Amino acid sequence: MKRIIIADDSATARMFIKRCLDIIGLSEAEYVEAEHGKEALAAAKEKLPDLLLTDLNMPVMDGETLLKWVKASPKLCDLPVIVITSAGNPAKEAQLLKLGARQVLNKPVSPPVMMQALADFLDD
């Protein structure tokens, strides 16, 4: 069973992302929700997830800082990270990909977009 962390300060956004994942075939996954990056990082270190989906703008620790911490951790550096943002900034997207994000998706994300982003993940 896949273990997936969803980090977003909006409970509604987390619910929507989880619903998209359920629709594309991950309804049996174990979901761990986090309200900010620091909470997500602690959960990732404890639970060793298969995937991390994070918002970019969050209090306490934002998604970019979370991405940097994950990629710098020997324990977590191979964890696929998808950033979901409403920023719509191509320069920021390029920077996040350079930092190691697997994908940067725009909000609101839809099941077809999520399916495309996770195609190889779903095949594992």
WOTASUL-V369272 format. One record per residue. N is the residue number from 1. SS is DSSP state (A for helix, B for strand, O for the rest). Layout:
n	ss
N	SS
N	SS
This chain:
n	ss
1	O
2	O
3	B
4	B
5	B
6	B
7	B
8	O
9	O
10	O
11	A
12	A
13	A
14	A
15	A
16	A
17	A
18	A
19	A
20	A
21	A
22	A
23	A
24	A
25	A
26	A
27	O
28	O
29	O
30	B
31	B
32	B
33	B
34	B
35	O
36	O
37	A
38	A
39	A
40	A
41	A
42	A
43	A
44	A
45	A
46	A
47	A
48	O
49	O
50	O
51	B
52	B
53	B
54	B
55	B
56	O
57	O
58	O
59	O
60	O
61	O
62	O
63	A
64	A
65	A
66	A
67	A
68	A
69	A
70	A
71	A
72	A
73	O
74	O
75	O
76	O
77	O
78	O
79	O
80	B
81	B
82	B
83	B
84	B
85	B
86	O
87	O
88	O
89	O
90	A
91	A
92	A
93	A
94	A
95	A
96	A
97	A
98	A
99	A
100	O
101	O
102	O
103	B
104	B
105	B
106	B
107	O
108	O
109	O
110	O
111	A
112	A
113	A
114	A
115	A
116	A
117	A
118	O
119	A
120	A
121	A
122	A
123	A
124	O
